[in-house]
């Protein structure tokens, strides 16, 4: 987990490649062994959710194409959609410039949020009113 690695490679030219296992060795996972992941719909670019992955979840996601997270509340792996049917299929995985956050471009089927809304980000701050407003209805029967 050497942050100097990312500083050293940030000026790399497009097309420069790194071995995956070696690259993952430099990810600064937190004290729980996790890194935050943003899931974004690949075609609309809507931000869907924030979750967490550990090294094994990253590798499983890359191996299977089924986005797999680490559930901090359940302390278990969580394959998105395995129980709800609202699956996420990985289209592309990206790492940020410091290696301390991931972006998964996904094809989301159904709602990404446990409320069955399309996105977990459905509370909007209204600056002129200094209020927070719900911007998406929860589907009926959820």
Secondary structure, DSSP 8 states (H G I E B T S, - for coil): --HHHHHHHTT--TT----HHHHHTT----TTS-EEEEEEETTT--EEEEEEE-HHHHHHHHHHSB-EEEETTTTEEEETTTTTS--EEEEEEEE-TTSSEEEEEEEE-S-SSTTS-S-S--EEEETTTTEEEE-S---TT-
